[in-house]
Amino acid sequence: MHEIGKNMYCVQYQDEIIIMDCGIKFPEDDLLGINYVISDYSYLIKNRKKIKALVVSHGHEDHIGGIPFLLEKIPEIPVYATPFALSLIRGKLEEHGILKTTELHEEHEDTVLKFKKLSVSFFRTTHSIPDTLGIAVHTPLGAVVFTGDFKFDLTPVMNQPAPDFQKMAQLGKEGVLALLSDSTNAEVTQFTKSERFVAQSLHNIITGIHGRIIFATFASNLYRVSTAIQAAIDIGRKVAIFGRSMENGVANGIDLGYLNVPKDLIVNAEEINKLPPDKVMILCTGSQGEPLAALSRIANGTHRQITLQPGDTVIFSSNPIPGNTLSVNHLINKLMEGGANVIHGRVNNVHTSGHGGQEELKMMVRLSKPKYMIPVHGEYRMQVIHTQLAQEAGVPAENTFVLSNGEVVCFGPNGARIAGRIPAGDVYVDTSGTADVDNVVVHDRQILSEEGLVVAVATVDYKHKRVLAGPDILSRGFVYMRESTELINQVQKHVYHVLRNEMAKSDKPKESDIKKAISENLSDFLYSKTERRPMILPIIIEKK
């Protein structure tokens, strides 16, 4: 809620809980050293005996990326997912060393899960990844329907079936209590273009390029991968694959029958470097500017096997997700500096959204006929617009809810109400893969990056209440010490007086109180001189 990413929704009826999706969010630029953000699972940990299943709508990171972290806390949860999503989940669980202890099940559009009080059914949708389903949790008061990410693509590629409108309408006929619907494109007035339109556009672009092609997209977007591979076959190019997730995605696509790849099409780096540029296509990860991904390493000249060459054409078949725009722009600039021609953006028709526009959102409401409407997966303004669309499509204004993370909607015979909230703060995962990096740590990193650090070191004799040495002042990222001699001298005198005053207050002064006093007083003093508040690190050495 109020964000793109970190999808996770729960339906609870008495002592049974169904979890729908468990994703991550990619960090904004100010979350320094953080790889991604996951949900707070404390409510589920507390109520673990009530959880009956985790059901997955599709295999994108913002819907499955948090699963390993949840299962590390609650390993007994059975997971149900579509074939392609399941292949991606297996890879994640194997990396975390918990694949063998996890109960995994394959789900399809006709799967029905039955529990004592709840049941779960599915309906087919379309998105920018194969095997996407909407989820219906059937309760005694009616169905709670979660659309997942969806658009209504009537001409999908890769032999994927079109959306099952009949099943959606049947749910509406039987009675949908609440619709949880994707709000990502609630501001887009028209229908979203079909994947087939982009496939044709990409095919035309690729077949018109004469030099080497570097094709970057999400590893999970098999539609684009399939289009690139087919174009390579048509014009006689060999394909090399770089990036572990891309290698796994292609392998999973071949195993599941989604990708038709001739045996001699895929070659390794050694072979591709011997071929003429017009016979080469490189499929790689890094379309979001990730610093360690293959494309970034190629652009920076740090890739061990591929060197950027003048005349290369790089195709970005994706749009930057929130938080990655600066990284992507930097990467495009770096590629162009290296002599590459870069094709990106909607203007070149190399990408279309996987999310439905306003007309599709209204059609979903018309088909499902929900009593209550809860827009999900979108920033606040998108959720507000989505409720307005739902009202246009027949849902009373008083039956729409714009919620924030953690808010609980309670449905009963007398209607619906917001019934408090559960813990739902962000949990940070850093580069080591460690979850729950403390908010204080992230805040300290932000201060260090913006204001710098000042260290004050002094040796004291508490018994005789004297400052024996120092205080010595060290500045990093705050001021350049050689050019700030006068300020540093003033800081030394200021810290000296704070030390003397604090030691004089008590016969047994506490070191923690002295450090706190130095930090607070010095912070105010530096702000009065520079209008900046660096992090203050006092170090007190006591003479024994």
Disulfide bonds with the S-S distance in Angstrom:
none
